[in-house]
Amino acid sequence: MSRKPELSFWQIWNMCFGFLGIQFGFALQNANVSRIFQTLGAEVNDIPILWVAAPLTGLIVQPIIGHYSDRTWNRLGRRRPYFLAGAILATLALLAMPNSPTLWVAAGLLWIMDASFNVSMEPFRAFVGDQLPEHQRPRGFSMQSVFISVGAVVASLMPWLLTKAGVSNVAPDGAIPDTVKYAFYAGGALLMGTVLWTVLSTREYPPEQLREFDDDAKALPVDASRAWRPGLLLIVGGLLVLLAIRHFSLEKELYVLAGGLLAFGALFAWLAFSRSQGMLREVMGDLYSMPDAMRRLAIVQFFSWFALFAMWIFTTPAVTAVQFGSSDPHSVAYNTGANWVGVLMGAYNGFAALAALAIPLLVRRIGLRWSHLVNLWLGGAGLLSFLFIRDPDWLLLSMVGVGVAWASILSLPYAMLSDNLPAQKMGVYMGIFNFFIVIPQLMAASVLGLLLRLCFHDQPIYALALGGASLFVAGLFTLRVYEPAPAGA
């Protein structure tokens, strides 16, 4: 065969089914970890730095997994060994998280859990590129989006549903309610089961056959002799942030930002002058020489994911404080509000599943870029509306806009990028693209606490407003991205 054969609906279903469990666990993390941190004694302005583990692990893990999965072949295949290893570790972390005895144990388990999700999640994107012919890839990414939405809806609703079923939703000081514990146990079982389904029901093409399919693809050499220039700028930026922290006695979270700038600056400088070979040089070389469309999309992704991370971190403290009137994590009002946040998280994912069906129709009418702009602006309006709504039931309307934006973020950037990725580096480039998801999350974890303290009197509701403004900016930058040529057949 010189071309990949088409796969049936059920073959695509099987290869994407593991995403259901991964997203179920990821949604449990997003909806409940801030609640667990507060229950174990964290202050609101300490929550961002506790969350920093999640994006930092993605920044490190995803390109490494992409690099090595491009080169792996054993009895399980190319990508499937990573699905399985990540699922085992993530399941163990999900079972342990709601039983954390201290805040720092919970923070450490978040690190392990998020790293494990990333080990499983990154190869799933490349898996679609490996297995499907080009004209079927949008269908594969759409199937993943459906499983993402369904898993997130059910996971986000779990504590609320368990409360309705009579499970206790309050616990003694320093203990996690049974609703949260049982939700995490169910997440561990579902994650392991769905990933096993994909591992056992799919097969992968061996490397020599993939080379046949892509025998016209050529790897271009990377000229990194000028990589010292962005390296120098990043180092100067990192030093300025360090000086500002010292001079103005700013929050310790900003050390994460300064350290990130200095680390990437040093890596780019090393890339310019080093002649060594290996994984690090390849990843940094591909980052430096990434396609122009990817470079432009990086800005869109930065502002989009900054907004999402602000929402994931601060929706629980914001809604419990404003719409439910309590910041005491041991009160009935707070825990009722925290459960309602789970409903809201489930709602936006449900709306995203519906929006995913309509987005292709919108794209045909107004194109990829304008569609993404409209969708992001609807999400921005949804987050800004949290400032004005006091009846928590009406927040469901806000989540309609957020759901539309979420569906768009999961699909349209990949559509705009897909024609610009070299097939022989699918894994590593998917990992590098994750930088532009992770870096804004690190930025949010670094600066949101400071912004809330300096500008908004530590009121977490304004973090959601900043997220809404960020989505409007992301929409504008979408117009700078070139649209790919229409795909054939």
C-alpha positions as CSV (number, residue, x, y, z in Angstrom):
1,M,0.0,0.0,0.0
2,S,1.3,3.5,-0.9
3,R,-1.7,5.3,0.8
4,K,-3.3,4.7,4.2
5,P,-6.6,2.9,3.9
6,E,-9.7,4.5,5.2
7,L,-10.9,3.4,8.7
8,S,-14.5,2.6,9.5
9,F,-16.6,4.6,12.0
10,W,-16.1,1.9,14.7
11,Q,-12.3,1.7,14.1
12,I,-12.1,5.5,14.6
13,W,-14.3,5.1,17.7
14,N,-12.0,2.5,19.2
15,M,-8.8,4.5,18.6
16,C,-10.4,7.6,20.3
17,F,-12.3,5.9,23.1
18,G,-9.4,6.1,25.6
19,F,-9.8,9.9,25.4
20,L,-13.1,9.5,27.3
21,G,-11.3,8.2,30.4
22,I,-8.4,10.6,30.2
23,Q,-10.7,13.6,29.9
24,F,-12.9,12.2,32.7
25,G,-9.9,12.3,35.0
26,F,-8.7,15.7,33.7
27,A,-12.2,17.2,34.3
28,L,-12.3,15.8,37.9
29,Q,-8.9,17.5,38.4
30,N,-10.1,20.9,37.0
31,A,-13.4,21.0,38.9
32,N,-12.3,19.7,42.3
33,V,-8.6,20.3,43.0
34,S,-9.0,23.9,44.1
35,R,-11.8,22.6,46.4
36,I,-9.4,20.0,47.8
37,F,-6.7,22.6,48.3
38,Q,-9.0,25.0,50.1
39,T,-10.4,22.1,52.3
40,L,-6.8,21.2,53.3
41,G,-6.1,24.8,54.4
42,A,-5.0,26.8,51.3
43,E,-5.7,30.5,51.1
44,V,-7.3,31.8,47.8
45,N,-4.2,33.7,46.8
46,D,-2.0,30.6,47.3
47,I,-4.1,28.5,44.9
48,P,-2.3,29.6,41.7
49,I,1.2,28.6,42.9
50,L,-0.2,25.2,44.0
51,W,-1.6,24.7,40.5
52,V,1.7,25.5,38.8
53,A,2.6,21.8,38.9
54,A,0.0,21.0,36.3
55,P,1.2,23.2,33.4
56,L,4.9,22.8,34.3
57,T,4.7,19.0,34.0
58,G,2.9,19.3,30.6
59,L,5.7,21.7,29.4
60,I,8.3,19.1,30.2
61,V,6.6,15.9,29.6
62,Q,4.7,16.3,26.3
63,P,7.7,17.1,23.9
64,I,9.7,14.3,25.5
65,I,6.9,11.8,25.0
66,G,6.4,13.1,21.5
67,H,10.1,12.7,20.7
68,Y,10.3,9.2,22.0
69,S,7.0,8.0,20.8
70,D,8.1,9.0,17.2
71,R,10.9,6.5,17.7
72,T,9.2,3.7,19.7
73,W,8.2,0.3,18.3
74,N,7.6,-2.8,20.4
75,R,4.9,-5.5,20.9
76,L,2.3,-2.8,21.9
77,G,3.2,-0.5,19.0
78,R,4.3,3.1,18.8
79,R,1.9,5.2,20.8
80,R,0.0,2.6,22.8
81,P,2.8,1.9,25.3
82,Y,2.5,5.5,26.4
83,F,-1.3,5.4,26.6
84,L,-1.1,2.4,28.9
85,A,1.8,3.6,31.1
86,G,0.2,7.0,31.6
87,A,-3.2,5.4,32.4
88,I,-1.8,3.2,35.2
89,L,0.0,6.1,36.9
90,A,-3.0,8.5,36.5
91,T,-5.4,5.9,38.0
92,L,-3.2,5.5,41.1
93,A,-3.0,9.3,41.5
94,L,-6.8,9.6,41.2
95,L,-7.3,7.0,43.9
96,A,-4.9,8.8,46.2
97,M,-5.8,12.4,45.7
98,P,-9.0,12.6,47.7
99,N,-7.3,10.8,50.6
100,S,-4.4,13.4,50.9
101,P,-3.6,13.9,54.5
102,T,-2.0,17.4,54.0
103,L,-2.0,20.2,51.5
104,W,1.5,19.4,50.3
105,V,0.7,15.8,49.7
106,A,-2.2,16.9,47.5
107,A,0.1,19.3,45.6
108,G,2.5,16.5,45.0
109,L,-0.2,14.2,43.8
110,L,-1.5,16.9,41.4
111,W,2.0,17.0,39.9
112,I,2.0,13.2,39.4
113,M,-1.5,13.1,38.2
114,D,-1.0,15.8,35.6
115,A,2.2,14.3,34.3
116,S,0.4,11.0,33.9
117,F,-2.4,12.6,32.0
118,N,0.1,14.2,29.7
119,V,1.9,10.9,29.1
120,S,-1.4,9.4,27.8
121,M,-2.8,12.5,26.2
122,E,0.0,13.7,23.9
123,P,0.3,10.4,21.9
124,F,-3.5,10.4,21.2
125,R,-3.2,13.5,19.0
126,A,-0.3,12.0,17.0
127,F,-2.2,8.6,16.9
128,V,-4.8,10.3,14.7
129,G,-2.1,11.5,12.3
130,D,-0.5,8.1,12.2
131,Q,-3.6,6.0,11.6
132,L,-5.9,8.1,9.4
133,P,-5.5,9.3,5.8
134,E,-5.4,13.1,5.6
135,H,-9.1,13.5,4.6
136,Q,-10.2,11.5,7.6
137,R,-8.2,13.3,10.2
138,P,-10.8,16.0,10.9
139,R,-13.3,13.2,11.7
140,G,-10.7,11.7,14.1
141,F,-10.2,15.0,15.9
142,S,-13.9,15.5,16.0
143,M,-14.4,12.1,17.6
144,Q,-11.8,13.0,20.2
145,S,-13.7,16.2,20.9
146,V,-16.9,14.4,21.4
147,F,-15.3,12.1,24.0
148,I,-13.6,15.1,25.6
149,S,-16.9,16.8,26.1
150,V,-18.8,13.7,27.2
151,G,-16.1,12.7,29.7
152,A,-15.9,16.2,31.1
153,V,-19.7,16.6,31.5
154,V,-20.1,13.4,33.5
155,A,-17.0,14.0,35.6
156,S,-17.9,17.5,36.4
157,L,-21.4,16.5,37.5
158,M,-20.3,13.6,39.6
159,P,-20.1,15.3,43.1
160,W,-23.5,17.0,42.5
161,L,-25.1,13.7,41.3
162,L,-23.7,11.8,44.2
163,T,-25.1,14.4,46.6
164,K,-28.5,13.9,45.0
165,A,-28.1,10.2,45.5
166,G,-27.6,10.7,49.3
167,V,-23.8,10.6,49.6
168,S,-22.5,13.0,52.2
169,N,-21.2,16.3,50.8
170,V,-19.6,17.7,54.0
171,A,-16.8,16.4,56.1
172,P,-14.9,17.3,59.3
173,D,-12.2,19.9,59.2
174,G,-9.3,18.8,57.0
175,A,-11.2,15.9,55.4
176,I,-12.5,15.6,51.8
177,P,-16.3,15.0,51.4
178,D,-17.4,11.5,50.3
179,T,-18.9,12.9,47.1
180,V,-15.4,14.0,45.9
181,K,-13.8,10.7,47.0
182,Y,-16.3,8.5,45.2
183,A,-16.1,10.7,42.1
184,F,-12.3,10.2,42.0
185,Y,-12.6,6.5,42.5
186,A,-15.0,6.3,39.6
187,G,-12.6,8.4,37.5
188,G,-9.7,6.0,38.1
189,A,-11.8,3.0,37.1
190,L,-13.1,4.6,33.9
191,L,-9.7,5.9,32.8
192,M,-8.1,2.5,33.1
193,G,-11.0,0.8,31.4
194,T,-11.3,3.1,28.4
195,V,-7.5,3.3,27.7
196,L,-7.3,-0.5,27.9
197,W,-10.1,-0.7,25.3
198,T,-8.1,1.5,22.9
199,V,-4.9,-0.4,23.5
200,L,-6.5,-3.8,23.0
201,S,-8.9,-3.0,20.1
202,T,-6.5,-1.0,17.8
203,R,-3.3,-1.7,15.9
204,E,-0.6,0.5,14.6
205,Y,1.4,0.7,11.4
206,P,5.1,-0.4,11.8
207,P,7.7,2.3,11.2
208,E,8.7,1.0,7.7
209,Q,5.1,1.1,6.5
210,L,4.6,4.7,7.8
211,R,7.8,5.6,5.9
212,E,6.1,4.2,2.8
213,F,3.0,6.3,3.3
214,D,5.1,9.4,3.8
215,D,8.1,8.6,1.5
216,D,7.9,12.1,-0.1
217,A,8.3,13.9,3.3
218,K,11.8,15.4,3.7
219,A,13.2,16.6,7.0
220,L,14.7,20.0,6.4
221,P,17.9,21.0,8.3
222,V,17.5,23.5,11.1
223,D,19.8,26.6,11.0
224,A,19.9,27.6,14.6
225,S,23.0,29.9,14.4
226,R,20.8,33.0,15.3
227,A,18.9,31.3,18.1
228,W,21.0,33.3,20.6
229,R,18.9,36.4,19.8
230,P,15.6,35.3,21.3
231,G,17.7,33.6,24.0
232,L,19.3,36.9,24.9
233,L,15.9,38.6,25.0
234,L,14.4,36.0,27.3
235,I,17.4,36.1,29.6
236,V,17.1,39.9,29.9
237,G,13.4,39.5,30.6
238,G,14.0,36.9,33.3
239,L,16.6,39.1,35.0
240,L,14.2,42.1,34.9
241,V,11.5,40.1,36.5
242,L,13.9,39.0,39.3
243,L,14.9,42.6,39.9
244,A,11.2,43.6,40.1
245,I,10.5,40.8,42.6
246,R,13.3,41.9,44.8
247,H,12.7,45.7,44.5
248,F,8.9,45.6,45.0
249,S,8.7,42.6,47.3
250,L,6.3,40.9,44.8
251,E,4.7,37.5,45.1
252,K,6.8,34.3,45.2
253,E,4.8,33.0,42.2
254,L,6.7,35.3,39.9
255,Y,9.9,33.3,40.5
256,V,8.2,30.7,38.3
257,L,7.9,33.2,35.5
258,A,11.5,34.5,35.9
259,G,12.8,30.9,36.1
260,G,11.0,30.0,32.9
261,L,12.3,33.0,31.0
262,L,15.9,32.3,32.1
263,A,15.6,28.6,31.3
264,F,14.3,29.1,27.8
265,G,16.8,31.9,27.2
266,A,19.7,29.6,28.2
267,L,18.3,26.8,26.0
268,F,18.1,29.0,22.9
269,A,21.7,30.3,23.6
270,W,22.9,26.7,23.9
271,L,21.1,25.8,20.7
272,A,22.9,28.5,18.8
273,F,26.4,27.4,19.8
274,S,26.2,23.7,20.6
275,R,26.8,21.0,18.0
276,S,25.6,18.1,20.1
277,Q,22.8,15.8,18.9
278,G,19.9,14.3,20.8
279,M,16.4,14.8,22.0
280,L,16.9,18.3,23.6
281,R,18.6,19.7,20.5
282,E,15.9,18.3,18.2
283,V,13.0,19.7,20.3
284,M,14.6,23.1,20.7
285,G,15.6,23.2,17.0
286,D,12.0,22.4,15.9
287,L,10.7,25.0,18.4
288,Y,13.0,27.7,16.9
289,S,12.2,26.8,13.3
290,M,8.5,26.0,13.7
291,P,6.2,26.9,10.7
292,D,5.0,30.5,10.5
293,A,1.4,29.4,11.0
294,M,2.3,27.7,14.2
295,R,4.2,30.8,15.3
296,R,1.1,33.0,14.7
297,L,-1.2,30.5,16.4
298,A,1.1,30.6,19.4
299,I,-0.3,34.1,20.3
300,V,-3.9,32.9,19.9
301,Q,-3.2,29.9,22.1
302,F,-1.5,32.0,24.7
303,F,-4.5,34.3,25.3
304,S,-7.0,31.4,24.9
305,W,-5.4,29.1,27.5
306,F,-4.6,32.0,29.9
307,A,-8.4,32.5,30.1
308,L,-9.2,28.8,30.5
309,F,-6.6,28.4,33.3
310,A,-8.0,31.5,35.1
311,M,-11.5,29.9,34.9
312,W,-10.3,26.5,36.1
313,I,-8.5,27.9,39.1
314,F,-10.9,30.6,40.2
315,T,-14.4,29.5,39.3
316,T,-14.9,27.6,42.6
317,P,-13.7,30.4,45.0
318,A,-15.4,33.1,42.8
319,V,-18.9,31.4,42.6
320,T,-18.9,30.2,46.2
321,A,-18.0,33.8,47.4
322,V,-20.2,35.8,45.1
323,Q,-23.2,33.7,44.2
324,F,-23.3,31.6,47.3
325,G,-21.9,34.1,49.9
326,S,-19.4,31.9,51.6
327,S,-15.6,31.5,51.5
328,D,-15.5,28.9,54.4
329,P,-14.7,25.5,52.7
330,H,-16.3,23.7,55.7
331,S,-19.7,25.5,55.4
332,V,-22.8,24.0,53.8
333,A,-23.1,27.1,51.5
334,Y,-19.5,26.7,50.2
335,N,-19.9,23.0,49.5
336,T,-23.3,23.6,47.8
337,G,-21.6,26.3,45.7
338,A,-18.6,24.0,44.9
339,N,-21.0,21.3,43.7
340,W,-22.8,23.9,41.5
341,V,-19.4,24.7,40.0
342,G,-19.1,21.1,39.0
343,V,-22.5,21.4,37.3
344,L,-21.3,24.5,35.5
345,M,-18.1,22.7,34.4
346,G,-20.2,19.9,33.1
347,A,-22.6,22.3,31.4
348,Y,-19.9,24.1,29.3
349,N,-18.6,20.8,28.2
350,G,-22.1,19.7,27.2
351,F,-22.7,22.9,25.3
352,A,-19.3,22.3,23.6
353,A,-20.4,18.9,22.4
354,L,-23.4,20.6,20.7
355,A,-21.3,23.4,19.4
356,A,-18.9,21.0,17.8
357,L,-21.7,19.8,15.5
358,A,-22.4,23.4,14.4
359,I,-18.9,24.7,14.1
360,P,-18.2,23.0,10.7
361,L,-21.3,24.7,9.3
362,L,-20.1,28.1,10.5
363,V,-16.6,27.4,9.0
364,R,-18.1,26.8,5.6
365,R,-20.0,30.1,5.8
366,I,-17.3,32.5,7.1
367,G,-14.0,30.5,7.2
368,L,-11.8,29.2,9.9
369,R,-10.4,32.5,11.3
370,W,-13.6,34.4,11.5
371,S,-15.3,31.4,13.0
372,H,-12.7,31.1,15.7
373,L,-12.9,34.8,16.4
374,V,-16.7,34.7,16.9
375,N,-16.5,31.6,19.1
376,L,-13.7,33.1,21.3
377,W,-15.7,36.3,21.7
378,L,-18.8,34.4,22.8
379,G,-16.6,32.7,25.5
380,G,-15.2,36.1,26.5
381,A,-18.7,37.5,27.0
382,G,-19.6,34.4,29.0
383,L,-16.8,34.9,31.5
384,L,-17.3,38.6,31.8
385,S,-21.0,38.0,32.6
386,F,-20.0,36.4,36.0
387,L,-19.4,39.9,37.2
388,F,-23.1,40.9,36.8
389,I,-25.0,37.7,37.5
390,R,-26.1,37.0,41.1
391,D,-28.5,34.1,40.6
392,P,-26.3,31.0,40.2
393,D,-28.9,29.3,37.9
394,W,-28.3,32.0,35.3
395,L,-24.6,31.2,35.2
396,L,-25.7,28.3,33.0
397,L,-26.3,30.9,30.3
398,S,-22.7,32.2,30.8
399,M,-21.4,28.7,30.2
400,V,-23.1,28.5,26.8
401,G,-20.6,31.0,25.5
402,V,-17.7,29.3,27.3
403,G,-18.8,26.0,25.8
404,V,-18.7,27.4,22.3
405,A,-15.3,28.8,22.8
406,W,-14.0,25.5,24.3
407,A,-15.3,23.5,21.3
408,S,-13.5,25.9,19.0
409,I,-10.2,25.8,21.0
410,L,-10.2,22.0,20.8
411,S,-10.6,21.9,17.0
412,L,-10.1,25.0,14.9
413,P,-6.4,25.7,15.9
414,Y,-5.6,22.2,14.8
415,A,-7.4,22.7,11.6
416,M,-5.5,25.9,10.9
417,L,-2.2,24.1,11.7
418,S,-2.7,20.7,10.2
419,D,-1.3,21.5,6.7
420,N,1.9,22.9,8.1
421,L,3.2,20.0,10.2
422,P,5.8,17.6,8.7
423,A,4.2,14.1,9.0
424,Q,7.5,12.4,10.1
425,K,7.6,14.6,13.2
426,M,3.9,14.4,14.1
427,G,4.6,13.4,17.8
428,V,7.3,16.0,18.6
429,Y,5.4,18.9,16.9
430,M,2.2,18.0,18.8
431,G,4.3,18.1,21.9
432,I,5.8,21.5,21.0
433,F,2.4,22.9,20.2
434,N,1.5,22.1,23.8
435,F,4.1,24.7,24.8
436,F,1.5,27.3,23.8
437,I,-1.1,25.7,26.0
438,V,1.3,25.4,29.0
439,I,3.2,28.7,28.9
440,P,0.0,30.8,29.4
441,Q,-1.0,28.5,32.2
442,L,2.3,29.1,33.9
443,M,1.9,32.8,33.3
444,A,-1.6,32.7,34.9
445,A,-0.3,30.8,37.9
446,S,2.5,33.3,38.3
447,V,0.6,36.6,37.9
448,L,-3.0,36.1,38.7
449,G,-2.5,36.1,42.5
450,L,-0.5,39.4,42.2
451,L,-3.1,41.1,39.9
452,L,-5.9,40.1,42.3
453,R,-4.0,41.5,45.3
454,L,-2.9,44.8,43.6
455,C,-5.9,45.6,41.5
456,F,-9.0,43.7,42.8
457,H,-8.7,43.4,46.6
458,D,-8.2,39.6,46.4
459,Q,-11.6,39.1,44.9
460,P,-11.4,35.9,42.7
461,I,-14.4,36.9,40.5
462,Y,-12.1,39.4,38.7
463,A,-9.9,36.6,37.6
464,L,-12.8,35.4,35.5
465,A,-13.2,38.9,34.1
466,L,-9.5,38.9,33.1
467,G,-10.1,35.6,31.4
468,G,-13.0,37.0,29.4
469,A,-10.8,40.0,28.3
470,S,-8.1,37.5,27.3
471,L,-10.5,35.6,25.0
472,F,-11.4,38.8,23.2
473,V,-7.7,39.5,22.6
474,A,-7.2,35.9,21.4
475,G,-10.0,36.4,18.9
476,L,-8.3,39.5,17.4
477,F,-5.0,37.7,16.9
478,T,-6.7,34.8,15.1
479,L,-7.1,37.2,12.1
480,R,-3.2,37.1,11.7
481,V,-3.2,33.3,11.1
482,Y,-3.2,32.0,7.5
483,E,-5.9,29.6,6.7
484,P,-4.8,26.2,5.2
485,A,-5.8,25.4,1.7
486,P,-9.0,23.3,1.5
487,A,-8.3,19.6,1.9
488,G,-8.9,17.2,-0.9
489,A,-11.6,14.5,-0.9
